Amino acid sequence: MPSYSEMLSLFGFKSKNAVFRVVEKLKDAGLVAKDHLGRLIPSKLFGEIPFPGSVTAGLPATVEEELADTVNLDDLLIRNKPLTYMLEVDGDSMIDAHIKKGDMVLVEKTNQAKDGDIVIAEVDGEFTMKYLRKKGGKVWLEPANKNYQPIYPEHSLNINAIVKAVIRKY
């Protein structure tokens, strides 16, 4: 979190008292708190959304909605924040893996992957997203669309990231 001096500059305020008042409002709203040294920290509510329970995807059933908890999307989706980034999907070679053009994929940077992982890879100098396949010392990339052929590297295959989540807006 930025310091009061940094917020002074960020907000374009002329006095720290103005920053203090904004911080107090954020504290009152439950968005920030202070640690044992008096530094600002995001509160538990920051980045959380309500998690009232589950929904049946089979036959309709009655559900009593109750705010059981909240879920923090960062905690749910991101294990290693410094190595995590998002990419927009362009193309349809992974459509049978339910990843389509316009989807966002949350990926974690790594150079290690196991057979069956969906990876972002550099193959012969070009980048793509495919299933990583390994068998008998051979390594290749496999699309999830019958209209595309597997990619066998001619010169190099480097793993850049593993897909951790797919996000689709309707």
Residue, then its C-alpha position, 0 to 999 in steps of 0.5 A: m500500500p502507498s504511504y501517506s506521502e505517496m498518496l499525497s502525490l497520487f491524489g494531487f492533494k496539497s495536505k496530508n490531512a486530506v489524505f488522512r480523511v480519505v484513509e479514514k473513510l477507507k478504514d470505515a468502509g472496511l477496505v483498509a486497516k493498519d498493521h502493528l506498525g501503523r502501515l496501511i494494509p488491504s483488509k480481508l474484504f479487499g478483492e473479495i466477493p460474496f460466496p453464498g453457496s452452490v447451485t444445482a446443475g442437474l434437475p432444479a432444486t430449491v436453494e436457500e440463499e445465505l451469505a455463508d462466506t466470501v471468496n478472494l479471487d486472488d487466493l482462489l486462482i493465484r498461487n505465486k503472484p510474482l510469476t502469474y500473468m494473464l493472456e487473451v486467447d486468439g484462435d480456436s486450436m484449444i476449443d475442445a478443452h473449452i478454451k475459445k477465442g476471447d477467453m482470458v487464461l491465467v498462467e504461471k511462468t515456469n519452464q517445467a511442465k508434465d504430460g497433459d498440462i496446457v502450456i504456453a510454449e515457444v516452439d521453433g521461435e513462435f509462441t502457442m498454447k497447447y497440451l504438452r505431450k511426452k512419450g518415450g523421450k519425445v515431446w510435442l504439442e497437441p491441439a484440442n481441435k481435430n482441425y489442427q495437427p500436433i506440433y513436433p518441434e524441428h529445432s526447439l521447444n521451450i515451456n514458458a508457462i502453465v495455464k492455471a485458469v480460464i476466465r470467460k465473460y458472457 
